[in-house]
Amino acid sequence: MIPSHTLDQLKTLRMDGMVAALADQAISSAAAALGFDERLSMLVQREMDWRDDKRLTRLLKAAKLKVSSASIEDIIWRDSRNLDRHLVTSLAGCDWVRHSRTVLLTGATGTGKTWLGCALARQAARCGFSVLYARTTRLMQELRVAHGEGGFARRLAQLARVDVLLLDDFAGAPMEPGERGDLLELLDDRVGTKATLITSQMTVDKWHAWLDDPTIADAILDRIVHRSHRIALKGPSLRKTESDGRSEVR
């Protein structure tokens, strides 16, 4: 029996996973038959698993993903979707995050851009990276308000620290005056240091015209298109209305 003061010390050290594992071992005849080294190894592994689960919960809460349940394991690999299984599997390994690359997801409405983007972002969180989901138009509005309140530089610095920034529905609406410059600053902070994931109904070749400023457009596209991974989703809409009125696209 482990002395109560030892358990209290473990709790003080925030080793709750090990405390739970010790409680399980205390009532397990199979554990009692194991040697010290084996039992210690199990305790350490339980603590590591507990910490990993706690970290993932924290990262996903901060990520605010639009589709929090999206997962790489649940992707629909239909031929008509034009999904490169090798590329997606490679992205699931998160090297694109480690190398601060950009992923561009394009396709018509209902083809699963946001869902796949959230799945890749969630996978990044599972690999231990911080993630943040943002609808592009709302983020631009937020930055515009930050200008007026004097908090633009602080907010920009916060966004620059996020390992994976998911900009959803990019080019979904005309840009307001000043937003092009804000977008350029936002993306410039991430070049070579952090990863960015962009979803858009508009194909990449039309983004330059959408930005409607040749100089800034050249600068922005140079930062997000260069060395990017591209996935152009195709096929009919996957949106299915469920009995409760909700829908999910994969």
Secondary structure, 3 states (H helix, E strand, C coil): CCCHHHHHHHHHCCCHHHHHHHHHHHCCHHHHCCCHHHHHHHHHHHHHHHHHHHHHHHHHHHHCCCCCCCCHHHCCCCHHHCCCHHHHHHHHCCHHHHCCCEEEEECCCCCCHHHHHHHHHHHHHHCCCCEEEEEHHHHHHHHHHHHHHCCHHHHHHHHHCCCEEEEECCCCCCCCCCHHHHHHHHHHCCCCCCEEEEEECCCHHHHHHHHCCHHHHHHHHHHHCCCEEEEECCCCCCCEECCCCCEECC
